[in-house]
Structure formats: C-alpha cells, structure tokens
Amino acid sequence: MADHEAPGRLTESLIEAGRLLFARPCRFITSAADLDGLPAPNLPEIAFAGRSNVGKSSLINALTGRNGLARASNTPGRTQQINFFELDARLMLVDLPGYGFAEAPKGLVERWTRLVNNYLKGRVVLRRTCVLIDARHGLKDNDREILGMLDKAAAAYQLVLTKADKLKAGALADVLARTSEEAAKHPAAHPEILSTSSDTGSGIAELRAALTLLAT
C-alpha cells in the first residue's frame, strides 16, 4: 500500500488485492449442524447472515467467481447448516442459515436460529459478519434483532445491501441513506454500507477489498 493510502480505505490497490485474493482457490470445507461440528478455528472467518432468500449463497459465488461453490436456491430456508469455504488458506467464508421465513418445521427453524446466534456470539476467529439486507425491502424487524444481538456481543458486523440492480438509482440512494442512518445507532456496526448485485457484479470489487483487509 502506498504511503498516502489510509488503512481501511477502498483504494485502487485494495481493490486489486481483493481481486487477486478472491481469484485464488476456494474450496468447501464442511457443513456444521451444531457447534461440535465447527472446523478448527485456524483462519479468520467472515460470516454471511441475512433473511432467508436474501442472496447469501449467490453473493459468496459472486465474490469468488465460482457459480457452483455455495448452493443457491430460490426456496427460502434451503441452507440448513453452517457451510464453510476456505479461500487460499487465508480466509474462511461462512454461509449461515437464513433467518425469518423458511419452508421448514418450526422446531428445525428454531434450532437453526440457536445455532446461528451461538456461532455469532461465541466464535473467537469471527472477524466480521456481513449482514445482508435486500435492497428492495430495507431493514426489517428480524434484521434488527440480529443487529441487537451482535451489538450486545460486541461482534463486529457490516451491512451489505443485495439485489441493488432491482432498484433505480434514486430509490437505491434512499435505501442506502436510511440504512446508514439506522446503522449509525448501532455500536458494533461498521460505518460503511455497501450495495451489491450478484447478477450485475456491482459492488463486488468493493466488498472483496473490504474483506481482504481481514485476511491473514
């Protein structure tokens, strides 16, 4: 990084570093149905959380440039375990079960919820949680529950809008402004809100750069 480039800013050199890192090999490691099934905490982890069908798996695929890496589905609740993907032996990407609506029995959904909450609150190598928000809908009450839980646990997180291509520029700017205003009230929230589209690729380079800062 050049001397005049402040750490944490998404400069051109960070954008390039992100491109290079996420072009490296990325492989599926394991799926965990409970805390005992989590892999050894050897790498910094980035978790992707959000409502069912918000686009977590699609975003991981877009970041890594591998369409079939994380299993995406149009059926809410398809991701039923915590899935771990190792990127270049430098970073672990973690695809969490969605919260909110899911086509599954109530007891199973409650078990997913406990698993996700316990992971987010207690995983020592978790460097950041990307809380994904559908740009078309903005923050919902179940998103706010997750934010409150992360604040209480002092677990750092960053809000990331998904499906930004579904909105016109003015409407997207309004959602960004409202989301930023609300995020400013949360002590564990990263100050920068990123908007992304897995379909068009917008915002993907910037998110790669931000996550590259957390890699070993």
Residue, then its C-alpha position, 0 to 999 in steps of 0.5 A: m500500500a502506498d504511503h498516502e493510502a489510509p488503512g481501511r480505505l477502498t483504494e485502487s490497490l485494495i481493490e486489486a488485492g481483493r481481486l487477486l485474493f478472491a481469484r485464488p482457490c476456494r474450496f468447501i470445507t464442511s457443513a456444521a449442524d451444531l457447534d461440535g461440528l465447527p472446523a478448527p478455528n485456524l483462519p479468520e472467518i467472515a460470516f454471511a447472515g441475512r433473511s432467508n432468500v436474501g442472496k447469501s449463497s449467490l453473493i459468496n459465488a459472486l465474490t469468488g467467481r465460482n457459480g457452483l461453490a455455495r448452493a443457491s436456491n430460490t426456496p427460502g430456508r434451503t441452507q440448513q447448516i453452517n457451510f464453510f469455504e476456505l479461500d487460499a488458506r487465508l480466509m474462511l467464508v461462512d454461509l449461515p442459515g437464513y433467518g425469518f421465513a423458511e419452508a421448514p418445521k418450526g422446531l428445525v427453524e428454531r434450532w437453526t436460529r440457536l445455532v446461528n446466534n451461538y456461532l455469532k456470539g461465541r466464535v473467537v476467529l469471527r472477524r466480521t459478519c456481513v449482514l445482508i439486507d435486500a435492497r428492495h425491502g430495507l431493514k426489517d424487524n428480524d434484521r434488527e434483532i440480529l443487529g441487537m444481538l451482535d451489538k450486545a456481543a460486541a461482534a463486529y458486523q457490516l451491512v451489505l445491501t443485495k439485489a441493488d440492480k432491482l432498484k433505480a438509482g434514486a430509490l437505491a440512494d434512499v435505501l442506502a441513506r436510511t440504512s446508514e442512518e439506522a446503522a449509525k445507532h448501532p455500536a458494533a456496526h461498521p460505518e460503511i454500507l455497501s450495495t451489491s448485485s450478484d447478477t450485475g457484479s456491482g459492488i463486488a470489487e468493493l466488498r472483496a477489498a473490504l474483506t481482504l483487509l481481514a485476511t491473514 
